[in-house]
Amino acid sequence: MLADKPNNKQADNMNPVLREKLTSRALKANEDIKAGRLYTREEAEAKLKERKGV
């Protein structure tokens, strides 16, 4: 997983709180993908429109 082992100097200097948040988000995304919790493009577009109030 990319989130487990940063491979560049910039990632090593990342704010620890931001790093933890991004790592957590990436791990959750990986779990969702493995579990088949995915949206089609149409579903994603509909959700965005709903959030925007369109």
C-alpha positions in Angstrom: 0.0 0.0 0.0 1.2 3.4 -0.8 0.1 5.0 2.4 2.2 2.6 4.5 5.7 3.6 3.2 6.2 7.1 2.0 9.1 7.1 -0.5 10.1 10.7 -0.8 11.5 13.4 1.3 8.4 15.6 1.1 6.3 12.8 2.5 8.7 12.4 5.4 8.4 16.0 6.3 4.5 16.0 6.2 2.5 17.3 9.1 1.9 14.3 11.3 -1.8 15.1 11.7 -2.3 15.4 8.0 -0.3 12.3 7.4 -2.5 10.3 9.8 -5.6 11.6 8.2 -4.5 10.8 4.6 -3.2 7.4 5.7 -6.5 6.6 7.4 -8.4 7.7 4.3 -6.3 5.6 2.0 -6.6 2.5 4.1 -10.4 2.9 4.3 -10.5 3.4 0.5 -8.6 0.1 0.1 -11.0 -1.7 2.4 -14.0 -0.3 0.5 -12.6 -1.4 -2.9 -11.9 -4.9 -1.6 -15.4 -5.1 -0.2 -16.9 -4.0 -3.5 -18.3 -0.7 -2.0 -17.9 1.3 -5.2 -20.0 3.9 -7.1 -20.5 3.9 -10.8 -19.7 7.2 -12.5 -23.4 7.9 -12.8 -23.9 7.3 -9.1 -20.9 9.5 -8.2 -22.2 12.3 -10.5 -25.7 12.1 -8.9 -24.2 12.3 -5.4 -22.2 15.4 -6.3 -25.3 17.1 -7.9 -27.3 16.2 -4.8 -24.6 17.8 -2.5 -24.5 20.9 -4.7 -28.3 21.2 -4.6 -28.6 20.9 -8.4 
